[in-house]
Amino acid sequence: MSANTLQITPFMHVAEMEPALAFLTEILGFTVFVNGGGYAYLEREGAGLRVLANSDPAERGRPHGGFAYYIDVRSLDTVLEQLGSKLEQLPAGAVHGPVDQPYGQRELMIRAPDGNLIVFGQAIASPT
């Protein structure tokens, strides 16, 4: 039997759709496939992300300050080449890394304008 599960796609709730989409497309290189009615579906190299405009702060809650949006990649160097100088456009402190973590991941952490943290991670050998 072939695998039926395709992927797990996170939902990012944002206060304003257009700034979120601008950040995701212009800085992080996502492509918008669907955008309308307060909902967008984006992909980056086949990995999906759903974005939902949510104007109710009680329902939306605070952006998750930790690892809520983690994108596993084969090569973090490739991501850095793709994003290039776009990361320099972000405010001071919005980009951290790349850093080799003791749990066997090399990570680039990027804080979105709405406060959400988006992490690109590459598996590396764990220190022994």
C-alpha positions, 0 to 999 in steps of 0.5 A: 500500500502506498503512503496516503499522508502527504505532509503536515501543514501549519496554520499561521494566524496573523493580524494582517494578511498583506504584510504577512504575505509580503514577508513570506514571499519577498523575504523567505521565498514562498509562492502564493497559490491561493489568496482570498477571503482572509486565507492563503496557501503558500509553498516553498519548494513543495512545503506548504504553509497556510495563513489565516487573517484573524482580527480577533486578538482573543481568538488569535492569541499571541504569536508563538515566540518559540519553534512553531514553524520549523522547516526541515531542509537538506542544506542550510547553506542553500537556504542562505544563498537563496535568501541572500541579502533579503535577510539584511532588510529585517530589523536588528535581532530578527535573524539568529544563526546559523547555529549548530545545536547540541541536539543535532540540528543546524538552524537559522531562526527568523522572526516575522514582523508579527512576532512568529518565529520561522526556523530552517533546520538541517540535520547534522551529526550530534556531538558525542 
